Amino acid sequence: LSLGEAKNLPTYPGPNKMRDCYCTVNLDQEEVFRTKIVEKSLCPFYGEDFYCEIPRTFRHLSFYIFDRDVFRRDSIIGKVAIQKEDLQKYHNRDTWFQLQHVDADSEVQGKVHLELRLSEVITDTGVVCHKLATRVLECQGLPIVNGQCDPYATVTLAGPSRQTKVKKKTNNPHFDEVFYFEVTRPSSYNKKSHFDIEDVDEVDKMEIRVDLWNASNLKFGDEFLGELRLPLKFLRQSSSYEAWYFLQPRDNGNKSLKPDDLGSLRLNVVYTEDHVFSSDYYSPLRDLLLKSADVEPVSASAAHILGEVCREKQEAAIPLVRLFLHYGRIVPFISAIANAEVKRTQDPNTIFRGNSLTSKCIDETMKLAGMHYLQVTLKPIIDEICQVHKPCEIDPVKLKDGENLENNRENLRQYVDRIFTVITKSGVSCPTVMCDIFFSLRESAAKRFQGDLDVRYTAVSSFIFLRFFAPAILSPNLFQLTPHHPDPQTSRTLTLISKTIQTLGSLSKSKSASFKESYMATFYDYFNEQKYADAVKNFLDLISSSGRRDHKSIEQPILLKEGFMIKRAQGRKRFGMKNFKKRWFRLTNHEFTYQKSKGDHPLCSIPIENILAVERLEEESFKMKNMFQVIQPERRVLYIQANNCVEAKDWIDILTKVSQCNKKRLTVYHPSAYLNGHWLCCKAPADNTPGCTPCTGGLPANIQLDIDGDRETERIYSLFNLYMSKLEKMQEACGSKSVYDGPEEEEYSTFIIDDPKETYKTLKLIIEGVGALEQEHAQYKRDKFKKTKYGSQEHPIGDKSFQTYIRQQSEISAHSI
């Protein structure tokens, strides 16, 4: 998600009219991300990106704009809610959305399981009357209101309503309560609490209504959670009916309000859904891709062909790099495509300057493999720049009142000097995979342009400075160095530093001349000394030399994740309350610790080898959502609650991954807690009873890169499938090139084809592999369509995406008939 900006927000009623606003991202009503607060603006610019794997089903992706007033209270200005099935409409394009009003009647999530039975009863006098039994079984996924949910249901049929018991502290309540209603009565009956309906046909006009409420202790009354209205006429065909339903907003949930009341929000959402088979389905396509580095020429390989047919090279680079990294083939692949690109380059000054497949693949590898390298190198000083706010503006036109140009230049010079020093001294920390790639770039460039002694440096600096360090300084939020987009003043400082570092690293002959702005050229005079060029060359030599291995740097603890969560006391003391406390958790590749707050001494440290399993914890244990458990030797368990479902998934994944190779890993665990003298899940009384449920499989034991090879191959299959017409066009181009050696036809000249025969062979294998996978997907969808029941727990009635799916499938089957 890219959260751009909001505009034309309603003015604040106070004298200054401005607002301090932030935006949240929610799956239904669960907040998973929050932007910084932009102060004193009615058109706040956020410029923040958020990426997450969605860990559960959802109906709406929602964005709320909040205003924080002087008393630090937050009030909602408005929201944008996009239905899951509509996300594809806005895929990867900037869109302005009108903000909608937020009211309790339209804020709905969750589903309810109902059973209805209409039966005929013969009275003593022999007259037939109809009785309706409504059984409210359970609900799932109700929202948490003010930190908890105490739900109850009311059931109404054309008269007084009946109410279930309140279920405390759960958003998945089990009610299992039945309510009886007399629908028609014999004419002599006159009891007021029953219903005056003579004619059985009148039953068709009636509806049963189920409302869900959150019992509130506050004087404002109970909160509405959603409703369901069902006409009784569908019980004509079958006297008994049982199904799951999505809760709906109240009728007045769509109050007609002027759409331009609240302003608008600019968003860019990229939503992908991959249906991934098990590994064996992908073998033919995966093997074809993985041998790309060995194909002669490399332009005839499957991976290179993907880069040729994709609209954007970036599209191809992301899954390719992840796949090759996962299987340890990234260095030979990048060496092969880089070597081919260098051979096609005519001028050493333009080496690796285009947006080619090579440069995009190296960018992506540096982003994945170099994230920790950036953290240790740049993060401390970038944090300081963001916090201290020293004035660094050196453009005389942009100087603020009271600022001194010389002082600002000195501030900026000190920052540039410090960042330049930490970069050029960081050679030993550069990840091995990056060093191996730089070594092959340097060799290719030096061999191709033997007369140019500097090309061995520029080939490497064009990546490490221009495409790695400079962009990370310019936009630290995109490289996870800061949580948010920096404020305008800091952003300007970082822009000036980034420009200078980029020029220092480029080793161009006339440095000052490379700046369009005269104030930058003047500033750069500080750095025209030979010592800066020498430091850059020494650094480049170190990171691109063959066989560089520094085992000490591998042994240093690598910080993998940190943040506040809530944990339950582990019960070290025999007696006393085991309460819940907020703690700062830190995970490195050596240990998992928690402390009172960031920077404090750890209160508890669990070595990685003592983590025997990491699993979710059933909500019923403590009536708390998003909980997981870290199981240690002697069945000691640490119970932790994350802030939301996305964070819980991230922690479970990374903890599982780092402990994957532990020799004593458990194979079974208890999905619930041990409370009141027994395990809640299996009722076993002894706390050392072995688990009752098999542990989940976890992830490959590769700490820094969580990559699923099958998923990446599925992504590549989807891309090949999307660009099938281009693959066929490329086949035609190969045929045309083989038989005709004259001037090339316009439509074929876009492809790089060095060897038409080899390329044609590979294209044939790709098209066959993609076709086979396409058939498997179609068969899977047909089978799923036959088995799926509308109204089941997975597809409740009211599931619009499933209704669309049914429509599509019936069209496909009608078409095939």
Helices and strands as residue ranges (DSSP letters): E 2-7, E 19-27, E 30-34, E 38-41, E 45-49, E 60-68, E 74-83, G 84-90, E 95-98, E 111-122, E 128-140, E 151-156, E 161-163, E 174-182, G 200-205, E 207-214, E 223-231, G 232-235, E 240-246, G 251-254, E 264-268, G 279-282, H 283-290, G 291-294, G 298-300, H 302-309, H 313-326, H 330-344, G 348-350, H 357-369, H 371-388, G 396-398, H 405-424, G 427-429, H 432-448, H 455-464, I 465-469, H 470-474, G 476-479, H 488-506, G 512-514, H 518-524, G 525-527, H 530-543, H 551-555, E 559-568, E 580-588, E 591-595, E 604-607, G 608-610, E 613-616, G 619-621, E 627-631, G 633-635, E 637-641, H 645-658, E 668-669, E 674-675, E 678-679, E 693-694, H 709-722, H 724-739, G 746-748, H 756-787, H 800-816
